[in-house]
Amino acid sequence: MPYKRFITPREIVHGWGALKALKNVATQKTFIVTDAMMVKLGHVDRVKAILDEKGVTSQHFDEVEADPSLDTVKKCLAQVMDFVPDLIIGLGGGSPIDTAKAVWAFYEHPVLAEMEWNEMRRALPRRRLGQKARY
């Protein structure tokens, strides 16, 4: 079986001590996209404690479900639009990370959230990201 590659346009920090990397991230307002389990396990509190030490304002959305729906993405997006962060963190597994990426793209270009799926998929690669926030 031939090998496969997975390429993502953003950095994923993981493993023991990964939260320490937050100490070196420049941000004033951070929005955390996660699920209820990350809250229950105390990981959101750990992230917020590091951000608080740096004087960073933060908020989180913890309603991401497995295989998140577009409704979940739009609910999270509404909170992000109100908060206006300069950094969005996807905390947890694939669903929070995927949700955070979609929210980030829609935050950068709100018109994308109103497009039909196939139209949005064609338009997104031509859009520049990172003008409002980093992911």
C-alpha positions as CSV (number, residue, x, y, z in Angstrom):
1,M,0.0,0.0,0.0
2,P,1.5,3.4,-1.0
3,Y,2.1,5.9,1.7
4,K,-0.3,8.9,2.2
5,R,0.4,12.4,3.2
6,F,-1.7,14.7,5.4
7,I,-1.1,18.4,4.8
8,T,-2.7,21.1,6.9
9,P,-2.1,24.8,6.4
10,R,-1.9,25.5,10.1
11,E,0.3,24.4,13.0
12,I,-1.0,21.7,15.4
13,V,0.8,21.6,18.7
14,H,0.3,18.3,20.6
15,G,1.8,16.0,23.1
16,W,3.1,16.3,26.7
17,G,3.8,19.9,27.6
18,A,2.0,21.3,24.5
19,L,0.1,23.9,26.5
20,K,3.5,25.5,27.4
21,A,3.7,26.6,23.8
22,L,0.9,29.1,24.5
23,K,3.3,31.2,26.6
24,N,5.1,32.1,23.4
25,V,2.1,33.0,21.3
26,A,1.4,36.7,20.8
27,T,-2.3,37.4,21.4
28,Q,-4.6,39.9,23.2
29,K,-7.9,38.1,22.7
30,T,-8.2,34.4,22.2
31,F,-11.3,32.3,21.4
32,I,-11.2,28.6,22.3
33,V,-13.3,26.1,20.3
34,T,-13.7,22.8,22.1
35,D,-16.2,20.2,23.4
36,A,-17.7,19.4,26.8
37,M,-15.1,16.7,27.6
38,M,-12.2,19.1,27.4
39,V,-14.0,21.3,29.9
40,K,-14.8,18.3,32.1
41,L,-11.1,17.2,32.0
42,G,-10.0,20.7,33.0
43,H,-8.1,21.4,29.8
44,V,-10.0,24.6,29.1
45,D,-9.2,25.9,32.6
46,R,-5.5,25.1,32.0
47,V,-5.5,27.0,28.7
48,K,-7.3,30.0,30.3
49,A,-4.9,30.0,33.3
50,I,-1.9,30.3,30.9
51,L,-3.7,33.1,28.9
52,D,-4.7,34.9,32.1
53,E,-1.0,34.9,33.3
54,K,-0.2,36.7,30.0
55,G,-3.0,39.2,30.5
56,V,-5.0,37.7,27.5
57,T,-8.8,38.0,27.4
58,S,-10.4,34.7,26.4
59,Q,-13.7,33.1,25.8
60,H,-14.6,29.6,24.8
61,F,-17.3,27.6,23.0
62,D,-17.7,24.0,24.3
63,E,-20.7,22.7,22.3
64,V,-18.8,20.9,19.5
65,E,-20.2,17.5,18.9
66,A,-18.8,14.5,17.1
67,D,-19.1,15.2,13.3
68,P,-20.1,18.8,14.0
69,S,-23.0,20.3,12.0
70,L,-23.1,23.5,10.1
71,D,-25.5,24.8,12.8
72,T,-22.8,24.2,15.4
73,V,-20.3,26.1,13.3
74,K,-22.7,29.0,12.9
75,K,-23.6,29.1,16.6
76,C,-19.9,29.3,17.5
77,L,-19.3,31.8,14.7
78,A,-21.9,34.2,16.2
79,Q,-19.9,34.2,19.5
80,V,-16.6,34.7,17.7
81,M,-18.1,37.7,15.7
82,D,-19.2,39.3,19.0
83,F,-15.9,38.6,20.7
84,V,-13.6,39.7,17.8
85,P,-10.5,37.6,18.7
86,D,-7.0,37.8,17.2
87,L,-6.4,34.1,17.8
88,I,-8.7,31.1,17.5
89,I,-7.7,27.8,19.2
90,G,-9.2,24.4,18.4
91,L,-8.7,22.4,21.6
92,G,-9.3,18.7,21.6
93,G,-9.7,16.2,18.8
94,G,-10.7,16.4,15.2
95,S,-14.2,17.8,15.7
96,P,-13.1,20.8,17.7
97,I,-10.2,21.4,15.3
98,D,-12.4,21.1,12.2
99,T,-15.0,23.4,13.8
100,A,-12.4,26.0,14.7
101,K,-11.0,26.0,11.1
102,A,-14.5,26.5,9.6
103,V,-15.3,29.2,12.2
104,W,-12.0,30.9,11.4
105,A,-12.6,30.9,7.6
106,F,-16.2,32.3,8.1
107,Y,-14.9,34.9,10.6
108,E,-12.4,36.1,8.1
109,H,-14.9,36.0,5.2
110,P,-18.5,36.0,6.5
111,V,-20.0,35.8,3.0
112,L,-18.7,32.2,2.8
113,A,-21.1,31.2,5.6
114,E,-24.0,32.2,3.4
115,M,-22.9,30.2,0.3
116,E,-24.0,26.8,-0.7
117,W,-21.5,24.0,0.1
118,N,-20.0,23.5,-3.4
119,E,-19.8,27.2,-4.0
120,M,-18.1,27.8,-0.7
121,R,-15.6,25.0,-1.4
122,R,-14.6,26.6,-4.7
123,A,-14.4,30.1,-3.2
124,L,-12.4,29.3,0.0
125,P,-9.1,28.5,-1.6
126,R,-9.0,31.9,-3.3
127,R,-9.6,33.7,0.0
128,R,-6.8,35.1,2.1
129,L,-6.9,34.1,5.8
130,G,-5.2,35.5,8.8
131,Q,-6.3,39.2,8.3
132,K,-8.5,39.2,11.5
133,A,-7.2,36.3,13.5
134,R,-4.6,33.5,13.4
135,Y,-5.5,29.9,13.9
